[in-house]
Amino acid sequence: MDKKFNLKSLPRFVTFMMVAYLSYFTTDILVSKVFKNKSENKVINQKKPVTKIDEPYASGDYKPIENNKISGKVFKKGAIISEVSLKDYKKTIDSESLIQTIPKSSFFRAYWDLEGNTQAPNKNTEWSMENSLSSKQPSVMTWKNKTGDIFVQNSQIIDDYLIKFEYSMFNSKKEENIEGNLKVELKSKDFSYVSGIDQKIRRSNRSRTDNGYGWAGLEKDYWCSIIHSSQPVSVDYNKDKSNLTLTFPNIKLSPNTSQTASFYLFTGPKKLEMLEQYKKQYNIGKMDDVIHFGVMKSLKKLIMKSLLFISKKLNNSMVFASFVLSTLFVLVFSPLSYKSYMSIKKIKKLKPKLDRLSEIYGEDKVSIQKETLSLYRKENINPFGNILPMIIQILVLFSFSTVWSIIIEPRHQAFLWIKDLTSSDPTSITNLFGLLPFDLANGIQYLFDKVWIPFSYILGNVSIDITKFFKIGILPIISSSLILLQTPGEDSSESANNRKVMIFILSLFFLSNVSAMLMIHTIWYFFLTFIQNKIFKHIS
């Protein structure tokens, strides 16, 4: 007899889906890096496109960029900004090195691309500079060409991570016009493209061009640098050089006239509340969408705002904010969950009668289905009554997992033995869960590298971090155990036990590389639902 789908298998299916949605994030960690490295190796020998304007470099005398949030340098040669660091964010929790949004090997600059014979400042031009770039006073840089045309750059830090620039040009000629464009160039190595042109968020790891009103910039993890102008701009992104160029509208200066173009540079962390403030205060449309919410943006943003609000009441602890919000979620949806629980329980009680129908009607599936529905109506059972709560749980859990991967506030927050909640559990079976002062995984990696050499000739110069397969810490074990407890088991057959073992192993493997914050949230959520089901069982 063919096996037929039984509604009691829905909980198993949902449990599998919960494990599957978590695997999405670790798949990117375990797989995408391999293909990324492989694809990068394929283009090593390709010729890079030659640009019209050579990349500038930062050198020589400079004035500091300084406020209580950022530091950096403005070089007189080329009027280049570089080495911009974020004072509140270190690269690692044990390091003194600060996060750099515009590293030493990168730069930001604006320049005039003029037509005709008018001499414009270039990357080698030595500007005269008054004052450092700070929030206390504007920095003024000036340069005059041989014919007396004057170029002026005014800049000032107007908020923690926001700098306003005004670039002016004065035509001192008596008869000749000056025509050209202001261009703004930004390079940050290993950063990728993001823009909010014409209220549409675009992200790309390939070279592209956009045109319209809005902003464009470069992003990486929790950091970004974006340029915003109230004028329409043309944006060109060169993937090979991690280079972004904004071209402003063409201007035409009559003799003895001047013109000024202004724009903003934001360079800092992706903090939702701050980005929303800048968006409103400086009219930078969709600036908060530089945070990659993805699908179900409204729900994820609501969860993030709720976490931030609750954490402020709890000494900025994101862990306890997660506990509170998860508990509220379970309590709010407990009526639906109870209804789902009772629906499943009623269906279980009907199992003998459903089996009896199969014996009576044999292969007559139409009659079996008809009598099954009649039986459901007689017992007042909605066979799909438990689906809605399950869908809601999956959507909320998926949204939570995304939020924990993009929210910056848990970064470098400690909880129990974990120093950084955005990193994975530091304990593992290869260091006896933190008892050993060393990690055996390093030796395993060394041996693997020796064995991997023959395969590298076939697959290319691809590096694989084998230690990821051994970093099974305390948190993944606890979380996988709770998932196993949540897995229904109506029978103790060998196939049912094998399914449980498979679910445990898969969840253990997939959860071993996600952030500790996501693990803690998952453990707390499954613990609450486990207790909730025990209560439902008792009162029913």
Order of alpha helices (4+ residues) and beta strands (2+ residues): alpha-alpha-beta-beta-beta-beta-beta-beta-beta-beta-beta-beta-beta-beta-beta-beta-beta-beta-beta-beta-alpha-alpha-alpha-alpha-alpha-alpha-alpha-alpha-alpha-alpha-alpha
